[in-house]
Amino acid sequence: MREFIATIRQLNLLIKTIAELQSFSLGMLISLSSITLFSHL
């Protein structure tokens, strides 16, 4: 049972890390697309 709880904690940490990376890459994508949009104006 203890190993099961440890595995769940590791999975939660992994999911949190992936979510942070996704939001970071999404923000980078939005800023890059807005930069290219403004440079074409």
C-alpha positions as CSV (number, residue, x, y, z in Angstrom):
1,M,0.0,0.0,0.0
2,R,2.9,2.4,0.8
3,E,4.5,1.8,-2.6
4,F,1.1,2.5,-4.2
5,I,0.8,5.9,-2.5
6,A,4.4,6.7,-3.5
7,T,3.6,5.9,-7.1
8,I,0.5,8.1,-7.1
9,R,2.6,11.0,-5.7
10,Q,5.2,10.5,-8.4
11,L,2.5,10.5,-11.1
12,N,0.9,13.7,-9.7
13,L,4.3,15.4,-9.8
14,L,4.8,14.2,-13.4
15,I,1.4,15.5,-14.4
16,K,2.0,18.8,-12.7
17,T,5.4,19.2,-14.5
18,I,3.8,18.3,-17.9
19,A,1.0,20.8,-17.3
20,E,3.5,23.6,-16.4
21,L,5.6,22.8,-19.5
22,Q,2.5,22.9,-21.7
23,S,1.3,26.2,-20.4
24,F,4.9,27.6,-20.8
25,S,5.1,26.4,-24.4
26,L,1.6,27.7,-25.1
27,G,2.7,31.1,-23.8
28,M,5.8,31.1,-25.9
29,L,3.7,30.1,-28.9
30,I,1.3,33.0,-28.3
31,S,4.1,35.6,-27.8
32,L,5.9,34.3,-30.9
33,S,2.8,34.5,-33.1
34,S,1.9,38.0,-31.8
35,I,5.5,39.1,-32.6
36,T,5.2,37.8,-36.1
37,L,1.8,39.4,-36.5
38,F,3.1,42.9,-35.3
39,S,6.1,42.7,-37.6
40,H,3.9,42.2,-40.6
41,L,1.8,45.3,-39.8
